[in-house]
């Protein structure tokens, strides 16, 4: 078990964000334990949950979508989990492709503006 400050340090997420995730029922039962003094204790599974939330957010899922997917995570079969993760990978791959296209477009425009310089010269400036 770890306190919120330790979980925040391990995940790079502010304690306020962890409390926000807890308020939005993003943790499974048993991952967060309230102590009589009001402190929270988090399990290693809670750390993995925060990491999963961060990965989902980076993939473009909203917190609502993440909550819907994670509500049943612990009860899902390995095949169901694999399908969900494959879906997440597709979203990430799509975003990477969009960003690569945007980068190429901006790079081409920059090269055109600067004349006939090589792309390598443009990258160093």
PyMOL commands that set and color helices and strands:
alter all, ss='L'
color gray80, all
select helices_A, chain A and resi 4-11+15-23+44-58+63-71+73-75+78-114+119-124
alter helices_A, ss='H'
color red, helices_A
select strands_A, chain A and resi 2-3+32-34+40-42
alter strands_A, ss='S'
color yellow, strands_A
deselect
rebuild
show_as cartoon
